[in-house]
């Protein structure tokens, strides 16, 4: 037994000597998982996620890192082997064929005082005992933001004017009792759970070149090919609530990845609030896209897509959707990015069953209503033959539309083989995201009503429409 133990100890000693023997070769080098560690844009006073840098020793013998330092040391925080004070690191071995984890984050530094994003950069140096020094570049863009609201509470404003000078960051619940104005090119970041309530009029006028963007404040990535922007439910929603007639005008506004895109609700029984939308995009929400309750609306050249429940819900009021694309492919992907599952809900639900309050008259002209489930349009009304809404020049995926003013449409058939859109799924490995522009063989090409298209000669992207045979949806096929 003693002889056996002696043999084991000798083998262990020889192995240890071979593995731990420091290299004396001045040409021995480290290898890194990247030569530049890049962070996405970071909002000042917000901090960042922690990124990982791998340091490899590709040599057979071990190498000794006797010093690690940053040139500046202010913008980035580094943790190596559990130590955040780099001056205390010395004689750090990496054995042959082994590796070392380095964790880096952007420091919680103050405002830069500059409206545009500012590049911040530093270098992380590793000096080996053999005399060589190697470096990795650390870089991020720092962006000042105007902060509204307070964490864990509500903040109220009488009116508010959002400008494009620099982005806004909203916390928790922000209530504006009066009018809200949003200038072209404005970006509003919404923190987790944040909501914007508007009691007055809303005027948000963007352009195709300078859209207004409302989205979550996570600018980093879930995975390398999956930005947090693709994760639904990262903030709450925008709510237009009133008991008197208001006007809401939204043009080229992108509302992305919340719980609810836009929820317009009124308690009016006479003249109703009026919503006008043109060139907007409401996409990837964990509940609803556009909710209209006791609100008149005209929605033109607008994409409303990928919501776990209804993309569009109408109850009370007169609603005209013209050249709009409503597509329900939430969760239709090879990776479950969203935190909730798709409900068994139609893309569009029209509720005309109210016994009190305004009746519902929702009409669709030259639009697309489709998705991956069988029935994407439901008109809930007491008597189909008396429903006053009009459906004309649309591409519809539905099995329940039995109303008199819905004859001049193209309906999805089970035998259809041509794709409607360029891409109706998300393939993260190939970096392919949803694209609701029309496929070259789309059945929605050339089916629109020419008279309904006359006031709208260009699509959401500014492409001219054929006035004789316009395409359905908000995108004209190129």
Secondary structure, DSSP 8 states (H G I E B T S, - for coil): -HHHHHHHHHHHHHHHHHHH-B---TT---EES-SEEE---EETTT---EEEEEEE--SSSBEEEEEEEESS-SSEEEEETTB--GGG--SEEE-TT-EEEEEEEE------S-SS-EEEEEEEEEEETTS-EEEEEEEEEEE-EEEES-TTSEEEES-EEE-SSSEEEE-SEEEESS-EEE-TT-EEEE-TT-EEEE-S-EEEE--SSS-EEEEES--SEEETTEEGGGSTTSS-EEEEEESS--EEEEESEEEESSSEEEEEEE--SSS-EEEEEES-EEEEESSEEEEEESEEEEEES-EEEEESS-SEEEESEEEEEES-EEEE-TT-BSS--SSS---S--SEEEEE--SSS--EEEEEES-EEEESSS--EEEEES-GGG----EES-EE--S----TT--S-EE--TT--S-SEEE-SBBGGGTB--EEEE-TT-TTTT-S-HHHHTT--B-TTS-B--SSS--SSSS---
